[in-house]
Amino acid sequence: MICLNCPGEMQKIQAGGVTVDVCEECDALWFDMEEIRAYVEAADPDAEFIPNDEDFKKHTTGLKEECTCCGQSSIERGVAGRSEFRRCTWCGGIFIFKADLDRFELDGNSDKPDDEIWLLFVKLREIAVAVLSRMVHLP
């Protein structure tokens, strides 16, 4: 898969039972929606905070670009709190930079955007930390 931000090839890294595509050139991550669900449900089987399309629409623009994962022209750009992300409305994948995920941790409760979105991105940050620490230990 080619990165949405730069011409770099994204590398698949597995950590904690989840596979995430990581661009080593620009520190971007691609999360497949099914992988996100698997991680969240394993961590918290009663979790009900996976946002739906309506939750995301509060944060995204109507602009579309091509998704490098599914090939559809269905990527929307969005902002939640101070963090930017891209989401494919077709396959549900989320593209975000590690720095933007870190902002969710730093924002804390005072700048919480929408509860479901904030909780999801906190979980994505947990996955990213696990994946990036795994990359350090790869041969």
N, C-alpha and C positions, 0 to 999 in steps of 0.2 A: 504494500500500500504506500502511496506517495503522500507526504505530508501536505496538509491544507495550507500551510504557511510558507514553506520553502520547498525547493525541489528534492529535499532529502528523502531517502527511503526509510519508512518507519519499521522498527525492529519489534518483533513479538517477544514479550517477556512475561513469564508466568511467575506469580507469587501468590501465596494464599489461595490457591485454587482458581485464580482469575488470570486471564491472559489480557495484557494491555499492549497496545501498539505505542512505541515511544520513538520520537525523533531525537537522535543524539545531537543533531545540528542546532536545533532551536528550543529544546526542552519542552516540546509539546507532547501531549498524550491524547490517545483516542481510546475511548471506553465504549465497547459494544453494549447495547442495552441488556442483552441476555446475561452477559458477564456481570454487569452491575447488579441485576436482580439476584443472581446466584450468590454474589458476595454479601449483599444486604440480608438476604434470607438466611444465609449460613450464620452471619453475625447476630441477627435478631429475627428469629422466625415469625414474630408477631409484628414486624415492621410494616407500617402502612404509609410510609412517606415517600414512596416512589412517585414523583410528580407525573401527572397526566398531561396531555397536549394543552389543555386549558390553563394549567398552572404555568407552563412554559410560555404560552402566548402573552402573558402579562409582561414578559421580559424580553421578547424577541421582536425583531423587525420583520417586515414582509419581504425583505430582500432575499433572493435565492442564489445559490452558487452550487456547482456540481460536487456531490459527495464522492470522495475517492474510494470509499468503501463499497457502496452499492451502485454508483454510477448515475443516480438520479439527480436532477437539479432541485434538490430539496434541503440544502443547508441554509439555516437561518442563523444570523448573528444575534447574540443576546447579551444583556448586561444584568447582573444580579448583584446588588450592593455596589461595590467598586470593582467587581470582577467581570471580565468579558469571557464569553464562551461561544461556541458554534454547536448547533444541534441539527441533526438530520431528521426531518419530519417523516421520512420514509422508513429508515431502518432503526431510528431511535438512538444512534450513536452520538456521543458527546466528545467534542474536541476542545481542549483547554490547555493553557500553559501552566506549568508547575507554579509559577509566580502568582497566577490568578487563584489557584487552589490555596496557596499559602495565605492569601488575603482573607479567605473565609475563616481560617483559624485565628488570624489576628483581629478580625472585625469583632468577634465575640458576639454577645447578645445585644449590644448597644446598636449595631448597624445591621442586624439581621434583616435580610430582604424579606422574602416570603418564606414561611416556615418550611414547607416541603422542599423548596429549592435549596435553602440554606442547609437543611439536614442532608440532602442528597450530596451536595458538594463537600460537606464535611466527610461523608463516607468516601467520596471519590479521592479526597486528600489522603485518607487512610490507605486506600489501595495504592495511590501514587507513591507514598512513602515506602510501602512494602516492595513495590516494583523497582523503584530507584535504588533501594538498598540492595536488592538482589542483583542489579546490574553491576554494582561495585564488586561483587564476589564472583561474577562470571569469569571463566578462564579466557 
